[in-house]
Structures are given as structure tokens and as C-alpha cells.
Amino acid sequence: MSKTILIVDDEPNIVISLEFLLKREGFRVLLAGDGEEALRKLAELAPDLVLLDVMLPLKSGFEVCQEIRAHPDWNSVKIVMLSAKGRDTEVQKGLALGADAYLTKPFATKALLAKVKELLGE
């Protein structure tokens, strides 16, 4: 069975390109446009990995990351934070809150795919 990835981003162009890229690689893809929707989809659909934008409506990616890590049922979910905010403080904050990786936008799709496959053990 293919792994499931939840893309959480409010920028349609990024969502469309990530969805295409990941589906082409054989992943099942779910989408959420804000932090609260992301948490609902996590509870309902149990993805294996979350691509999580930092700047989101309703709840920031940092808040979502913190809630994922605080929830015992979601310990195995991998989190890759994606952000235009690439300062060391943001990267450190994301990793300190429990993200498995932090990629700065714009990122190379090959690098993103390699990180996703590494985290999912593929």
C-alpha cells in the first residue's frame, strides 16, 4: 500500500505542484489549506507524513507541529516544515517543536522528494 502524505499549504500554486509531484511518485495525497483543517484530516485519515507550511491561516505550522507531537496517536507521523522563513531562528524553532526536517522555499523538488523518501524509509 502506498504511503499517504498530507500537504498543508494555503498557496494554490505550491499545492498543485507538490500534489502532482507526489502522485507521480506513487504517493496518496491529501490536502489542507489551513492549520485547523490539517488537524482534522490527521485525526480522520492518519497520513504517514505531513508537508507543513509555517505561515497558515487559523493555526500556524508551528502550532500544528506542536499539536501533532503532543498527540500520542501521531508519534509516528513524519513532519517536513516548508517555509519562506529561512532564518536560523525559524529553522531551530521548527526542529525544536518536533519537525523531522525544515526546507526553505523555494526548494528543489529533487531535494524534497529525497527527504520525503528518506523519512518514509523508501
C-alpha positions as CSV (number, residue, x, y, z in Angstrom):
1,M,0.0,0.0,0.0
2,S,1.3,3.4,-0.9
3,K,2.2,5.9,1.8
4,T,-0.1,8.9,2.5
5,I,1.1,12.5,2.5
6,L,-0.9,15.4,3.8
7,I,0.1,18.7,2.1
8,V,-0.8,21.7,4.3
9,D,-0.3,25.0,2.4
10,D,-2.5,27.9,1.5
11,E,-0.7,28.8,-1.7
12,P,-2.5,27.1,-4.6
13,N,0.5,27.0,-6.9
14,I,2.6,25.2,-4.4
15,V,-0.2,22.8,-3.6
16,I,-0.8,21.9,-7.2
17,S,2.9,21.3,-8.0
18,L,3.5,19.3,-4.8
19,E,0.4,17.2,-5.4
20,F,1.4,16.4,-9.0
21,L,5.0,15.6,-8.0
22,L,4.0,13.3,-5.1
23,K,1.2,11.5,-7.0
24,R,3.6,10.9,-9.9
25,E,5.9,9.1,-7.3
26,G,3.0,6.9,-6.3
27,F,2.0,8.5,-3.0
28,R,-1.6,9.0,-1.9
29,V,-2.0,12.8,-1.4
30,L,-4.4,14.7,1.0
31,L,-4.8,18.5,1.1
32,A,-5.5,21.0,3.8
33,G,-5.5,24.8,3.3
34,D,-5.2,25.9,7.0
35,G,-3.9,24.6,10.3
36,E,-7.3,23.5,11.7
37,E,-8.2,21.6,8.6
38,A,-4.8,19.9,8.8
39,L,-5.5,18.6,12.4
40,R,-9.0,17.4,11.3
41,K,-7.5,15.4,8.4
42,L,-4.8,14.0,10.6
43,A,-7.5,12.7,13.0
44,E,-9.6,11.3,10.2
45,L,-7.1,9.9,7.7
46,A,-3.9,9.2,9.6
47,P,-1.2,10.3,7.0
48,D,2.3,8.9,7.2
49,L,3.9,12.3,6.6
50,V,2.9,16.0,6.6
51,L,4.3,18.7,4.4
52,L,3.6,21.7,6.6
53,D,3.8,25.3,5.7
54,V,4.7,27.6,8.5
55,M,2.5,30.6,7.6
56,L,-1.1,29.3,7.6
57,P,-4.5,30.7,8.3
58,L,-6.2,29.9,11.6
59,K,-3.2,28.0,13.2
60,S,0.4,28.4,12.2
61,G,2.5,25.5,11.1
62,F,4.4,25.8,14.3
63,E,1.2,25.4,16.3
64,V,0.1,22.4,14.2
65,C,3.6,20.8,14.6
66,Q,3.4,21.2,18.4
67,E,-0.1,19.7,18.5
68,I,0.9,16.7,16.3
69,R,3.9,16.0,18.6
70,A,1.7,16.3,21.7
71,H,-0.8,13.7,20.5
72,P,0.2,10.1,21.4
73,D,-1.6,8.6,18.3
74,W,0.5,10.7,15.9
75,N,4.0,9.8,17.2
76,S,4.9,8.0,14.0
77,V,3.8,10.9,11.7
78,K,6.8,12.5,10.0
79,I,6.7,16.3,9.6
80,V,8.6,18.3,7.0
81,M,8.1,22.0,7.5
82,L,8.2,24.2,4.4
83,S,8.6,28.0,4.7
84,A,9.8,31.1,3.0
85,K,11.1,32.0,6.5
86,G,14.6,30.5,6.4
87,R,16.3,32.4,9.2
88,D,18.1,30.2,11.7
89,T,15.7,31.1,14.5
90,E,12.7,29.7,12.5
91,V,14.5,26.6,11.5
92,Q,15.6,26.0,15.1
93,K,12.0,26.6,16.3
94,G,10.5,24.1,13.8
95,L,13.0,21.4,14.7
96,A,12.7,22.1,18.4
97,L,8.9,21.7,18.1
98,G,9.4,18.2,16.6
99,A,9.7,18.6,12.9
100,D,11.8,15.9,11.2
101,A,13.0,18.3,8.6
102,Y,12.8,22.0,7.6
103,L,13.1,23.1,4.0
104,T,13.2,26.7,2.9
105,K,11.1,27.9,-0.1
106,P,11.9,27.9,-2.9
107,F,13.3,24.4,-2.6
108,A,14.4,21.9,-5.2
109,T,11.8,19.3,-5.9
110,K,14.5,16.6,-6.0
111,A,15.7,17.6,-2.5
112,L,12.1,17.5,-1.2
113,L,11.4,14.1,-2.8
114,A,14.7,12.7,-1.4
115,K,13.8,13.9,2.1
116,V,10.3,12.5,1.9
117,K,11.5,9.1,0.7
118,E,14.3,9.1,3.4
119,L,11.8,9.9,6.2
120,L,9.3,7.2,4.9
121,G,12.1,4.6,4.6
122,E,11.7,4.2,0.8
